[in-house]
C-alpha cells in the first residue's frame, strides 16, 4: 500500500507554515500509526518457493532411474 500521508517532519513544516492545525496533524499521525499497526498485524507476505528448473528435475529423474537399475542388478545377483 502506498503511503500517501505526510511524514512527521512534513507535518511540522505545515504546522509552522499555518497550513494545518496541531489537531489535524495529530489526526494524520494517528492514521499513519493505525496503518502501520495493521500492516504489522498481518505481516509481509511470505515469499513463495520458486519451482525447480526443468533441467534440475531431469537430472533428478535420471539419477533415480540409475539407482533403480542398480538395485535391479543387485537383486538379480541375489536370486
Buried (B, 14 or more C-beta within 10 A) or exposed (E): EEEEEBEEEEBEEBBEEEEBEEEEBEEBBEEBEEBEEEEEEEEEEEEEEEEEEEEEEEEEEEEEEEEEEEEEEEEEEEE
